[in-house]
Amino acid sequence: MRRFRAARLAGLYAVAGVLLAGVLAPPALGAGLLSNQVGDSVAAIEADLAAEKPPLTTTVTDRDGHPIAVLYDQYRLPVTADGISPAMKAAIIAIEDRRFYDEGAVDPRGVLRAVVNNAAGGDTQGASTITQQYVKNFLINVVHRGDPAAQQRDRENSVARKLREAKLAVQVDRAMTKDQILAAYLNVVQFSRAVYGVAAAAEAYFGTSAAKLTVPQAALLAGMVNSPSRFDPYAHPDAAKARRDVVLDAMADAGSLPVSAAREAKAAALGVLPGGPRTPAPNCLSAKPEAGFFCAYAVDYLERHGFTPDRLATAGLTVRTTLDPKVAEVTKQAVSKNVHTREPGVAGTMAVIRPGEQRHEVLAMVANRDYGVDADEGERSTDVVGGVSDPFGAGSVFKIFTAAAALEAGEAGLRTPLPNPHSGCFTPPGADRHTSCYPVTNLGTYPDPITLADALATSPNVAFVGLEQRVGVPVVLDMARRLGLRRTLTTNAAGGAPITDPGDVRSKDPRYNQPQAEYFRGLLSFTLGTSPVSPLELANVSATLMSGGVWCPPDPILAVTGRDGAPVPLEGEPCERVVPKDLADTLRQGLSEDTVSGTSARAARAAGWDRPDFGKTGTTQDSRSVAFVGGVNDFAVSSLVFADGPTPRTVCPGPPVHLGRCGHGAFGGTVAAPPYFHAMERLLAGEPDQPVPPADPRYLRAR
């Protein structure tokens, strides 16, 4: 029996020797000697090793290049060999592969021992050099990171896997220097669930850089590589310290650390950061309060333009956005002063866009809410600025679209008198005899008739519903889309995607199964702004008018570069002229009296505001939403305050602004306009006035 076992082992050693010779031989010879199971897979994996790069964080910055957030799947910060402390290199070599600099890619004795032992039915043997470990970790953490089945094969205890790994290690050893391999290994290994690579680990565990890791710190990290969960210094501090001390002893035994220094290091505390490992949130939740909603919109914008979430989280991109930090800070302060962050049930938003005929750059998107997941702290994880988030609408702001459509159709000019009785009942054109008329009443006393210019300033309902009836609701809807309500009008009357699932009872209700562009075609209430709307798109309406009638998408991106610094193409929607410049200028002139003698004039005087600008306020039924939309100098702005809780009620003017029962609810001029005045006054301090363009004579009277 002993002779049989000895003969069997001798045969296994011979087979293992042949296989190992195939691994270590030149590629052409090796491919012929390796088993089919090994050889068939190696070529494909070699291609993956050459093509794949470790996932890196994507950095999102403001327009000045200052980081505002990081996106990642694996928190990894790349570092070269020169950027890793000697202590870290010595620690990992002492505990993982003491002969690293003297050996080849594979330890022949170790591989022979492992192959024979495994084939003979014994426990699986490791026998991996750092080069082999690099290959294994690269396959698991990079090439197959999204494929659990492949990762399992990368870990399986088989001769084929060990020999495949050895052959790949040989290829790596031929292509890279030892220093490069060591740095690559330390860049790819995992230290916790999210922390990968020594630079990220140094920052997350100690708040330092890989270059500044001390001996005790380096020993702790080197010890964790063997089993990050088992030697987690937070969950298992005693095991982590014991493992660290093993590494220190190994360093002393290897001669890379004096025994006295090892003894001193073993006496040191773990020294990890409290409450760690400390890593930024892997998304826009890491952004500052004034940048969170902007960041979320920028990510959404990139995803809508071809960047997958995985690419954003792994490609190591730098996304330079249009965010202006000063504009964001000032507007955030203005909206938070107007409505407290934790005020129950009330959201205040402001969006600011820089107009232009080539681009509409988004400068700020802020809210009294912070971007986050703690609702009790007033946080919201949905985009309350960029999304179709105001469920109650912008009120009389939508009269802008009726006025623009009337000017274009020649139905009215700024000096055209409009019928304006105290009340009226209107039937949409083309309605059958069974259609009930739509009753409308003016809230206040107005001239009858009233010119379009005066109506824009004082906002009577009857005059505008009558004008909308003459122009036609479909024409007004089309004007709203052209000027900027692109995404808004694709949502249903509840602000969501149209519901077409027959299993959902709402799919039979036009309020839910149709986009707003269809649902409101026969409803004269559209000009009164009763439908859900995006605050950002309302600011872009102002930007379109300020750009001489040229619509551009509200763009949050200046540039995207890859991990190598090369530009990454980003194809956005093209700008388009949607109305003539003279019409846009005339409409701005028609809106220029709002802050002088119109619905926001009193608030403007209280704020000491006297700059030439244009604007329009809006207030919805029961004051559940109030708005101001306008522009001054190079800022196109929307300011909306609306009920955003599960039990919406009237927004009361305060102070503080709140939900409840009040003598009268808030108005666009009293609650939405003041943050605009306060923010713009600060941002334009010392800047000269820019006059509003004059009206074109062709648009003063109906044609």
VOZADO-537032 format. One line per field, with one value per residue (C-alpha): x, y, z; residue number from 1; residue in one letter. Coordinates in steps of 0.05 Angstrom, whole numbers. Each point is the difference from the previous one (the first is absolute). Example, Ala and Ser with C-alpha at 12.3 -4.5 7.8 and 13.67 -1.06 7.14 Angstrom:
# VOZADO-537032
x	[246 27]
y	[-90 69]
z	[156 -13]
pos	[1 2]
code	[A S]
END
This chain:
# VOZADO-537032
x	[0 57 34 -65 -9 72 -6 -65 32 60 -47 -36 65 19 -66 3 71 -22 -58 42 52 -55 -18 71 18 -9 -74 1 29 -43 -65 17 17 -56 -65 -57 -38 56 21 -69 -13 67 0 -67 20 67 -40 -43 62 28 -65 -31 20 -16 -63 16 -43 -32 9 -54 25 -28 19 64 23 -16 -28 -73 -12 30 -34 26 -13 68 32 69 52 56 71 69 55 34 -64 1 39 60 -33 -61 42 42 -61 -36 62 18 -69 -20 62 67 39 -39 58 43 -49 -37 -75 -12 32 14 7 -64 -39 26 -18 -69 -16 23 -35 -65 1 14 -62 35 -18 6 68 11 71 -16 52 -22 -2 -49 -40 -2 -29 -52 -22 -2 -45 -47 -1 7 -12 -57 -25 -71 -1 -7 5 66 26 -16 42 56 -1 -13 48 22 64 -26 -12 68 36 -40 17 73 3 -33 50 56 -29 -6 71 26 -39 12 57 -2 -15 -57 -29 4 -34 -53 -13 -7 -47 -47 -8 -62 4 -74 -68 11 74 49 73 51 -10 -75 13 51 -50 -60 34 51 -16 68 32 32 67 -5 -21 39 26 -59 -50 33 3 -74 -19 47 -31 -70 14 -4 -72 -30 -61 35 53 -47 28 -70 -38 58 52 35 7 24 53 24 6 36 50 11 18 48 34 6 31 51 14 10 48 -41 -14 45 -26 -2 -42 -48 -6 -16 -51 -35 -11 -36 -76 -35 -9 -57 -48 -61 -64 36 21 -17 -19 -42 -69 6 -48 -26 -18 72 -11 -7 -72 5 25 -40 -60 46 44 -60 -23 69 3 -70 20 61 -41 -51 57 31 42 -22 -1 55 45 -11 17 62 32 40 -29 5 -66 8 -68 -29 -14 20 18 -15 -68 -16 20 -38 -64 2 4 -58 -48 18 -11 -68 -21 36 32 -41 -65 -52 -34 30 52 35 41 42 33 48 22 48 -34 33 -12 51 -12 -45 48 -33 35 -38 -57 -17 -56 -14 2 68 15 -2 -40 -18 -71 -3 57 -36 41 -26 32 -42 20 -49 33 14 -58 -74 -5 -51 -65 -44 29 27 -66 -3 72 -31 -32 68 -15 -68 30 56 -48 -46 58 24 -70 -14 -61 26 57 24 -48 -59 -60 -26 -71 4 -66 0 -22 -13 -14 39 -7 61 -3 -27 -36 -68 -65 4 65 -9 32 59 -17 54 0 51 27 -1 -20 29 -14 -46 28 73 61 42 59 -40 -30 69 17 -64 -22 -76 -26 -59 40 50 -50 -37 64 18 -68 13 70 -17 25 41 38 14 23 47 28 12 38 41 20 23 -51 28 1 -58 -49 20 -23 -73 -44 28 72 19 9 -66 -29 -18 0 -71 7 4 -68 30 16 -73 4 25 33 47 3 15 58 -17 10 -61 -41 -4 -16 -73 8 2 27 70 15 -14 58 -36 45 64 63 75 32 63 -40 -36 68 18 -62 30 66 -33 -29 66 35 -41 -49 53 -15 58 -4 16 72 39 64 60 46 13 70 23 49 55 -21 -26 -67 -61 -51 -69 -54 -56 -64 11 -26 -57 -33 -72 -26 28 47 -46 -57 43 25 -71 -25 56 -18 -73 22 46 -53 -13 53 -16 -76 -23 -12 71 10 -13 50 50 -6 7 64 27 -2 2 38 -31 -24 -61 -43 -66 -31 -49 -45 -41 -67 3 72 29 53 27 52 43 34 44 69 50 67 28 -43 -64 -35 -59 -21 -56 -28 -50 -31 41 -25 -51 -55 7 -35 3 70 -3 46 29 51 16 -31 -41 -61 -65 -60 13 -41 26 48 67 6 55 17 3 35 33 28 38 54 12 10 46 43 7 15 61 22 -4 31 45 -24 -31 -72 -18 -64 -57 -4 -54 -63 -2 -55 -27 -22 -35 -67 -38 12]
y	[0 47 -17 15 67 19 -19 40 61 -7 -1 62 36 -18 25 63 12 -6 47 50 -3 18 59 25 -14 50 10 -44 -59 12 -1 -68 -31 28 -38 22 26 48 18 15 53 34 36 34 19 28 46 21 14 44 37 8 55 2 38 70 54 52 71 52 71 70 46 20 -72 -7 -70 -2 -76 -67 -58 -70 -74 -15 57 -2 56 -17 7 -16 -39 66 21 -60 4 -47 -27 -23 -34 -35 -22 -31 -36 -26 -31 -20 -16 10 -21 45 39 -63 -49 -5 7 -69 -37 -68 -39 29 -14 -72 -10 29 -39 -66 12 21 -56 -50 23 41 70 55 34 74 7 66 53 73 -2 -58 35 61 -42 -32 66 33 -54 3 75 26 -48 -40 51 -4 -75 -40 -67 20 26 -67 -34 49 -24 -75 -50 -35 -17 32 66 0 -16 51 52 -19 6 69 20 -18 46 56 -10 7 64 37 16 -24 70 6 -68 17 67 -32 -53 52 40 -58 -36 9 27 3 -5 65 17 -25 15 26 74 -4 -43 49 56 -40 -32 52 65 0 -16 -64 36 19 -67 -16 -68 -19 27 -37 -65 5 9 -54 -48 16 -22 -73 8 70 -21 -44 53 60 47 27 -65 -43 46 -55 -45 59 18 -72 -4 67 -26 -62 45 40 -63 -22 66 -8 -72 23 53 59 25 0 -45 60 39 -59 -4 75 -5 -58 44 52 5 -18 74 -6 58 -5 -23 -22 -20 70 4 51 -22 -34 48 72 -10 21 69 63 24 54 -51 -64 11 28 -62 -46 37 -3 -75 -8 43 -43 -64 28 14 -69 -7 -63 0 -52 43 60 -42 -34 38 49 60 72 35 76 30 70 9 69 -7 73 -1 -66 24 66 -31 -56 51 39 -58 -28 68 3 -71 -39 -65 -41 37 -56 -6 61 -1 63 -6 45 -14 47 -6 41 13 0 -19 -57 -27 7 -14 -19 40 -23 -46 8 -12 12 -76 -33 -58 -62 -56 26 27 21 48 28 -39 -26 -53 19 59 54 52 -36 -49 13 9 55 -39 62 41 70 37 63 -9 -42 63 13 -56 28 69 -27 -41 60 45 -52 -12 75 -8 53 50 31 59 -42 9 -67 -12 -7 -4 -21 -70 -41 -70 -26 -59 -27 8 -62 -26 -34 26 -46 31 44 69 14 52 51 58 55 3 75 62 12 45 -27 -1 -7 2 -62 37 20 -69 -31 46 -8 -70 -1 -70 17 39 -56 -57 40 12 -74 -18 45 -27 -73 -43 -46 61 23 -70 -2 68 -26 -59 42 51 -53 -48 -60 -53 31 -10 -73 -16 -12 47 -30 13 -72 -43 -14 -66 -49 -66 -27 -32 69 31 68 -20 16 70 55 36 -59 -34 61 48 72 20 -42 5 76 8 13 32 76 -7 -9 74 4 -48 -56 -57 -31 36 -2 61 -8 1 63 34 -25 34 66 -20 -12 70 29 -37 36 -58 -55 -62 -42 -58 20 -26 -17 -26 40 -59 -74 -29 -72 -29 17 73 -7 33 -45 19 20 10 45 25 56 70 24 66 -6 71 62 43 61 -40 -24 71 27 -51 16 74 -19 -37 56 36 -57 23 74 5 -71 -59 -1 75 5 -55 33 67 -35 -33 66 -30 49 -36 -7 -71 -41 -48 -34 -25 -57 -25 -64 -19 2 26 -69 25 69 20 55 -8 53 25 55 14 -70 -39 -37 -20 -39 2 -47 -15 -57 -52 -63 -44 -57 46 64 62 75 31 58 61 1 14 -55 -27 -60 -43 14 44 73 63 -5 -47 16 33 -4 73 -7 -67 -23 67 23 -56 22 73 -18 -48 43 62 -35 -32 65 46 48 -24 51 -7 -33 30 -43 2 46 -28 -7 45 -58 -34 59 -12 -58 -14]
z	[0 18 -65 -39 35 -12 -74 -5 31 -45 -59 25 9 -71 -28 42 -24 -72 11 37 -55 -48 43 4 -72 -56 -18 -63 38 62 -39 -27 67 43 6 -46 60 17 -71 -26 52 5 -67 15 70 -25 -45 59 42 -54 -14 69 48 75 16 24 30 -44 26 -10 6 -4 -58 36 7 75 16 21 0 -18 -35 9 5 30 39 -30 -7 -49 24 -30 34 18 37 47 65 7 64 -40 -53 53 39 -58 -25 69 12 -71 -41 32 -62 -46 -29 -8 -31 -65 -10 30 58 -33 65 27 -63 -4 73 -10 -63 29 67 -33 -50 55 38 53 22 -53 3 -14 -24 -36 -14 2 -76 3 54 -44 -57 46 30 -68 -27 60 12 -71 -57 33 51 -27 -11 65 -37 -32 66 31 -54 15 73 -11 28 -63 -35 -64 34 33 -65 -39 53 -4 -75 3 54 -47 -53 51 23 -71 -12 66 47 72 26 -49 20 74 -10 -45 53 55 -45 -14 66 44 71 16 -34 -38 10 -52 -7 50 -14 14 61 28 -7 25 61 21 -37 -33 -67 -23 0 73 30 63 18 46 -50 -58 40 17 -73 -24 50 -24 -71 21 24 3 39 49 16 -2 53 16 4 27 31 39 -61 -41 52 5 -75 -3 51 -42 -58 44 22 -73 -18 56 -21 -73 22 -26 71 61 56 47 -50 -8 76 4 -57 34 60 -41 -2 -65 -12 -50 -10 45 -33 -63 -50 -23 -73 -37 -21 -69 -32 5 74 13 -30 42 11 -54 -51 13 -46 -54 5 -6 -62 -31 10 -28 -60 -14 5 -49 -48 -2 64 36 76 0 -44 44 62 -28 -57 41 -37 19 -11 0 9 -11 74 23 74 17 -34 34 69 -5 -28 51 56 -31 -5 68 32 -34 20 55 -22 49 -10 -5 -67 -35 -55 -26 -64 -44 -66 -35 -73 -41 -67 -68 -72 3 70 60 58 66 54 62 20 74 49 73 2 0 -47 45 29 69 -8 73 -14 -61 -50 -67 -45 -60 -42 24 -46 -65 0 -13 75 13 -3 3 -55 -9 -3 -43 -23 -56 -27 -31 -50 -18 -10 -44 -41 -10 -21 -50 -28 -5 45 47 11 64 -9 -23 47 25 25 75 37 72 -20 -61 -25 -59 -47 -37 -76 -34 62 -11 28 59 25 61 -1 46 53 18 49 11 71 9 -38 -70 -59 -54 -52 20 -46 -6 32 60 5 2 58 41 -23 -8 -14 -44 -51 -9 -4 -53 -38 5 -28 -60 -13 15 56 -47 -25 71 19 -59 20 71 -28 -47 53 49 31 -37 55 38 -57 -9 71 18 40 64 -20 -15 -61 -36 26 -55 39 -7 68 32 9 -13 -72 -17 28 -48 58 6 -68 -42 -2 19 -73 -17 63 -1 -74 15 69 6 71 -30 -1 75 14 36 -24 29 -23 4 35 -43 -65 22 9 -69 -28 24 -30 -67 0 22 -56 -52 -9 -4 41 25 49 72 -2 63 -33 -23 -15 14 0 7 50 -49 -5 -71 -17 0 -53 24 -52 27 -32 -49 13 -43 -15 24 -7 -36 40 -6 30 58 14 -4 49 49 -6 13 64 24 42 48 50 -12 2 -3 46 30 4 75 16 -47 37 67 -24 -28 -70 -58 -55 -69 -8 -22 38 11 64 9 55 -4 30 76 -4 0 -48 -15 -51 -29 -67 -32 -15 11 -33 -17 49 -20 63 28 73 23 69 4 46 -4 57 2 25 -43 24 -10 1 49 -8 71 23 1 -64 21 -16 36 4 -9 -14 -71 -32 -30 -68 -51 13 75 10 -65 -24 62 -4 -72 21 59 -40 -62 40 31 -65 -40 52 -37 -68 -49 -20 -65 -30 -24 -77 -28 -32 -75 -29 -40 65 32 -33 -28 -74]
pos	[1 2 3 4 5 6 7 8 9 10 11 12 13 14 15 16 17 18 19 20 21 22 23 24 25 26 27 28 29 30 31 32 33 34 35 36 37 38 39 40 41 42 43 44 45 46 47 48 49 50 51 52 53 54 55 56 57 58 59 60 61 62 63 64 65 66 67 68 69 70 71 72 73 74 75 76 77 78 79 80 81 82 83 84 85 86 87 88 89 90 91 92 93 94 95 96 97 98 99 100 101 102 103 104 105 106 107 108 109 110 111 112 113 114 115 116 117 118 119 120 121 122 123 124 125 126 127 128 129 130 131 132 133 134 135 136 137 138 139 140 141 142 143 144 145 146 147 148 149 150 151 152 153 154 155 156 157 158 159 160 161 162 163 164 165 166 167 168 169 170 171 172 173 174 175 176 177 178 179 180 181 182 183 184 185 186 187 188 189 190 191 192 193 194 195 196 197 198 199 200 201 202 203 204 205 206 207 208 209 210 211 212 213 214 215 216 217 218 219 220 221 222 223 224 225 226 227 228 229 230 231 232 233 234 235 236 237 238 239 240 241 242 243 244 245 246 247 248 249 250 251 252 253 254 255 256 257 258 259 260 261 262 263 264 265 266 267 268 269 270 271 272 273 274 275 276 277 278 279 280 281 282 283 284 285 286 287 288 289 290 291 292 293 294 295 296 297 298 299 300 301 302 303 304 305 306 307 308 309 310 311 312 313 314 315 316 317 318 319 320 321 322 323 324 325 326 327 328 329 330 331 332 333 334 335 336 337 338 339 340 341 342 343 344 345 346 347 348 349 350 351 352 353 354 355 356 357 358 359 360 361 362 363 364 365 366 367 368 369 370 371 372 373 374 375 376 377 378 379 380 381 382 383 384 385 386 387 388 389 390 391 392 393 394 395 396 397 398 399 400 401 402 403 404 405 406 407 408 409 410 411 412 413 414 415 416 417 418 419 420 421 422 423 424 425 426 427 428 429 430 431 432 433 434 435 436 437 438 439 440 441 442 443 444 445 446 447 448 449 450 451 452 453 454 455 456 457 458 459 460 461 462 463 464 465 466 467 468 469 470 471 472 473 474 475 476 477 478 479 480 481 482 483 484 485 486 487 488 489 490 491 492 493 494 495 496 497 498 499 500 501 502 503 504 505 506 507 508 509 510 511 512 513 514 515 516 517 518 519 520 521 522 523 524 525 526 527 528 529 530 531 532 533 534 535 536 537 538 539 540 541 542 543 544 545 546 547 548 549 550 551 552 553 554 555 556 557 558 559 560 561 562 563 564 565 566 567 568 569 570 571 572 573 574 575 576 577 578 579 580 581 582 583 584 585 586 587 588 589 590 591 592 593 594 595 596 597 598 599 600 601 602 603 604 605 606 607 608 609 610 611 612 613 614 615 616 617 618 619 620 621 622 623 624 625 626 627 628 629 630 631 632 633 634 635 636 637 638 639 640 641 642 643 644 645 646 647 648 649 650 651 652 653 654 655 656 657 658 659 660 661 662 663 664 665 666 667 668 669 670 671 672 673 674 675 676 677 678 679 680 681 682 683 684 685 686 687 688 689 690 691 692 693 694 695 696 697 698 699 700 701 702 703]
code	[M R R F R A A R L A G L Y A V A G V L L A G V L A P P A L G A G L L S N Q V G D S V A A I E A D L A A E K P P L T T T V T D R D G H P I A V L Y D Q Y R L P V T A D G I S P A M K A A I I A I E D R R F Y D E G A V D P R G V L R A V V N N A A G G D T Q G A S T I T Q Q Y V K N F L I N V V H R G D P A A Q Q R D R E N S V A R K L R E A K L A V Q V D R A M T K D Q I L A A Y L N V V Q F S R A V Y G V A A A A E A Y F G T S A A K L T V P Q A A L L A G M V N S P S R F D P Y A H P D A A K A R R D V V L D A M A D A G S L P V S A A R E A K A A A L G V L P G G P R T P A P N C L S A K P E A G F F C A Y A V D Y L E R H G F T P D R L A T A G L T V R T T L D P K V A E V T K Q A V S K N V H T R E P G V A G T M A V I R P G E Q R H E V L A M V A N R D Y G V D A D E G E R S T D V V G G V S D P F G A G S V F K I F T A A A A L E A G E A G L R T P L P N P H S G C F T P P G A D R H T S C Y P V T N L G T Y P D P I T L A D A L A T S P N V A F V G L E Q R V G V P V V L D M A R R L G L R R T L T T N A A G G A P I T D P G D V R S K D P R Y N Q P Q A E Y F R G L L S F T L G T S P V S P L E L A N V S A T L M S G G V W C P P D P I L A V T G R D G A P V P L E G E P C E R V V P K D L A D T L R Q G L S E D T V S G T S A R A A R A A G W D R P D F G K T G T T Q D S R S V A F V G G V N D F A V S S L V F A D G P T P R T V C P G P P V H L G R C G H G A F G G T V A A P P Y F H A M E R L L A G E P D Q P V P P A D P R Y L R A R]
END
